[in-house]
Amino acid sequence: MILLTGIGNEDVKYHNTRHNAGYFGVELVKQALRYEGFMSDYAFKFDKYLLSKVTTAKWGNKDVVILQQTQTAMNNSGKAVKKAFERYDIEEFVLFHDDLDICLGDYKIQKGKSPKGHNGVKSVEKELGTTDFWRVRLGIDNREEGDNTPGEEYVLKRFSKEELAILKSVCVEACEELLFTELFEKWL
């Protein structure tokens, strides 16, 4: 199975903040899977054991993708991811997360790269004991020149309507690219 996880902060006060871009990415990849022939119409539901909202995508009658939105604090995201690894036979893992080192409108898909100070990613690495997994790094930095807002404050700011449209477009592009990696080649 493939585990696709979006990390963020579960509290409603963080809804639509930059730090929750990972949640948005996983929601959109669920939709992208449907367009490629997977059955992924199921709503995300909270699973107490997994500390997450989860759903699946099927190929034929078989669950092949688990989609997870962690419901822990960002800095404890690894606990929820580890629980998914304990429950399921995970062959490949993809982590969707915000990245302040990348401008809004850009993204990177990489495997085994450093989290560059992202505490949510560090938590996942610590709990899994490895850095060898895929990352979809969604750019969130849209500060004006001279804006010295500290990163830890900036990531908790809400996206504007225009910025959300840019993020959606980028997530769609990233999902399309992800679907044509070796992760999904056996089905597409």
C-alpha positions as CSV (number, residue, x, y, z in Angstrom):
1,M,0.0,0.0,0.0
2,I,0.9,3.6,-0.5
3,L,0.4,6.0,2.4
4,L,-0.2,9.7,1.5
5,T,-0.1,11.9,4.5
6,G,-0.7,15.6,4.9
7,I,0.5,17.2,8.1
8,G,-0.9,20.4,9.8
9,N,-2.5,21.6,13.0
10,E,-5.8,20.0,13.7
11,D,-7.4,22.9,15.7
12,V,-10.1,24.8,13.9
13,K,-8.3,28.1,14.7
14,Y,-5.6,26.9,12.2
15,H,-8.0,26.3,9.4
16,N,-6.7,27.7,6.1
17,T,-3.4,28.7,7.6
18,R,-0.1,28.2,5.7
19,H,1.0,25.5,8.1
20,N,-2.0,23.4,6.9
21,A,-1.0,23.3,3.2
22,G,-0.3,19.5,3.6
23,Y,-3.9,18.8,4.4
24,F,-5.0,20.7,1.3
25,G,-2.5,18.7,-0.8
26,V,-3.8,15.3,0.4
27,E,-7.4,16.4,-0.2
28,L,-6.6,17.3,-3.8
29,V,-4.6,14.1,-4.5
30,K,-7.7,12.2,-3.4
31,Q,-9.6,14.0,-6.2
32,A,-6.8,13.5,-8.7
33,L,-6.8,9.7,-8.0
34,R,-10.5,9.5,-8.9
35,Y,-9.8,11.1,-12.3
36,E,-7.1,8.4,-12.9
37,G,-9.5,5.5,-12.3
38,F,-9.2,4.9,-8.6
39,M,-12.2,4.8,-6.4
40,S,-11.6,7.6,-3.9
41,D,-15.0,9.1,-3.2
42,Y,-15.0,8.3,0.5
43,A,-15.0,11.2,2.9
44,F,-12.1,11.6,5.5
45,K,-13.2,10.2,8.8
46,F,-11.5,10.5,12.2
47,D,-9.8,7.3,13.4
48,K,-9.0,7.5,17.1
49,Y,-6.2,4.9,16.9
50,L,-4.5,6.6,14.0
51,L,-4.9,10.1,15.5
52,S,-5.9,11.1,12.0
53,K,-8.7,11.6,9.5
54,V,-8.3,8.9,6.9
55,T,-9.8,7.5,3.8
56,T,-8.8,5.0,1.1
57,A,-8.5,4.8,-2.6
58,K,-9.2,1.5,-4.3
59,W,-8.0,0.0,-7.5
60,G,-10.7,-2.5,-8.4
61,N,-11.8,-4.0,-5.1
62,K,-8.5,-3.6,-3.3
63,D,-7.4,-0.7,-1.1
64,V,-4.1,0.4,-2.5
65,V,-3.8,4.0,-1.1
66,I,-4.4,5.3,2.4
67,L,-4.9,9.0,2.6
68,Q,-4.2,10.5,6.0
69,Q,-4.6,14.0,7.5
70,T,-2.9,13.9,10.9
71,Q,-4.9,15.3,13.8
72,T,-2.1,15.9,16.2
73,A,-0.2,19.1,16.8
74,M,2.2,19.7,13.9
75,N,5.3,19.0,16.1
76,N,3.8,15.6,16.9
77,S,2.8,14.5,13.4
78,G,5.2,11.6,13.5
79,K,3.1,9.8,16.1
80,A,0.1,9.6,13.8
81,V,2.3,8.5,10.9
82,K,3.9,5.8,12.9
83,K,0.5,4.4,13.9
84,A,-0.5,4.1,10.2
85,F,2.7,2.2,9.6
86,E,1.8,-0.1,12.5
87,R,-1.7,-0.8,11.2
88,Y,-1.0,-1.1,7.5
89,D,1.5,-2.8,5.2
90,I,3.0,0.4,3.8
91,E,5.3,-0.1,0.8
92,E,5.7,3.6,-0.1
93,F,5.2,6.8,1.9
94,V,4.6,10.3,0.7
95,L,4.5,13.3,3.0
96,F,2.7,16.5,2.0
97,H,3.8,19.6,3.9
98,D,4.2,23.3,3.8
99,D,7.6,24.7,3.0
100,L,8.6,28.3,3.9
101,D,11.8,28.0,1.9
102,I,9.7,27.8,-1.3
103,C,7.6,30.6,-2.7
104,L,3.9,30.3,-3.0
105,G,3.2,29.0,-6.5
106,D,6.1,26.5,-6.5
107,Y,6.6,23.0,-5.1
108,K,9.2,20.3,-5.1
109,I,8.7,16.5,-5.0
110,Q,11.8,14.9,-3.5
111,K,12.9,11.8,-1.7
112,G,15.2,11.6,1.3
113,K,15.8,15.4,1.6
114,S,16.3,17.3,4.9
115,P,13.3,19.0,6.5
116,K,15.3,22.3,6.9
117,G,13.9,23.1,10.3
118,H,10.3,21.9,9.7
119,N,9.4,20.4,13.1
120,G,6.5,18.4,11.7
121,V,8.8,16.7,9.2
122,K,11.4,16.2,11.9
123,S,8.8,14.5,14.1
124,V,7.9,12.1,11.2
125,E,11.6,11.3,10.6
126,K,12.2,10.7,14.3
127,E,9.2,8.3,14.7
128,L,9.9,6.4,11.5
129,G,13.7,6.4,12.1
130,T,14.4,7.3,8.5
131,T,14.5,10.2,6.0
132,D,14.0,7.8,3.0
133,F,10.5,8.8,1.9
134,W,8.9,11.0,-0.6
135,R,8.0,14.6,0.2
136,V,5.7,17.0,-1.6
137,R,7.0,20.4,-0.4
138,L,4.3,23.0,-1.0
139,G,5.6,26.6,-1.1
140,I,3.9,29.0,1.2
141,D,6.1,32.0,1.3
142,N,4.4,35.1,-0.1
143,R,6.0,37.8,2.0
144,E,6.6,41.2,0.5
145,E,10.2,42.4,0.2
146,G,11.2,43.8,3.6
147,D,8.6,41.8,5.5
148,N,10.6,40.3,8.4
149,T,7.7,38.4,10.0
150,P,9.3,35.5,11.8
151,G,8.7,32.1,10.2
152,E,7.0,30.6,13.2
153,E,4.5,33.5,13.2
154,Y,4.1,33.6,9.4
155,V,3.2,29.9,8.9
156,L,0.2,30.5,11.2
157,K,-1.3,33.3,9.1
158,R,-4.3,32.5,6.9
159,F,-4.1,32.4,3.2
160,S,-6.0,35.1,1.3
161,K,-8.6,34.0,-1.2
162,E,-6.2,34.7,-4.1
163,E,-3.4,32.8,-2.3
164,L,-5.7,29.8,-1.8
165,A,-6.4,29.7,-5.5
166,I,-2.6,29.7,-6.2
167,L,-2.1,26.9,-3.7
168,K,-4.9,24.8,-5.3
169,S,-3.4,25.2,-8.7
170,V,0.0,24.2,-7.4
171,C,-1.4,21.2,-5.5
172,V,-3.2,20.0,-8.7
173,E,0.1,20.3,-10.6
174,A,2.1,18.5,-7.9
175,C,-0.5,15.7,-7.7
176,E,-0.4,15.2,-11.5
177,E,3.4,14.9,-11.3
178,L,3.2,12.6,-8.3
179,L,0.8,10.3,-10.1
180,F,3.3,9.8,-12.9
181,T,6.2,8.7,-10.7
182,E,7.1,5.1,-10.2
183,L,4.8,5.0,-7.2
184,F,1.8,4.7,-9.4
185,E,3.2,3.1,-12.5
186,K,1.7,-0.3,-11.9
187,W,-1.8,1.2,-12.2
188,L,-1.5,4.0,-14.7
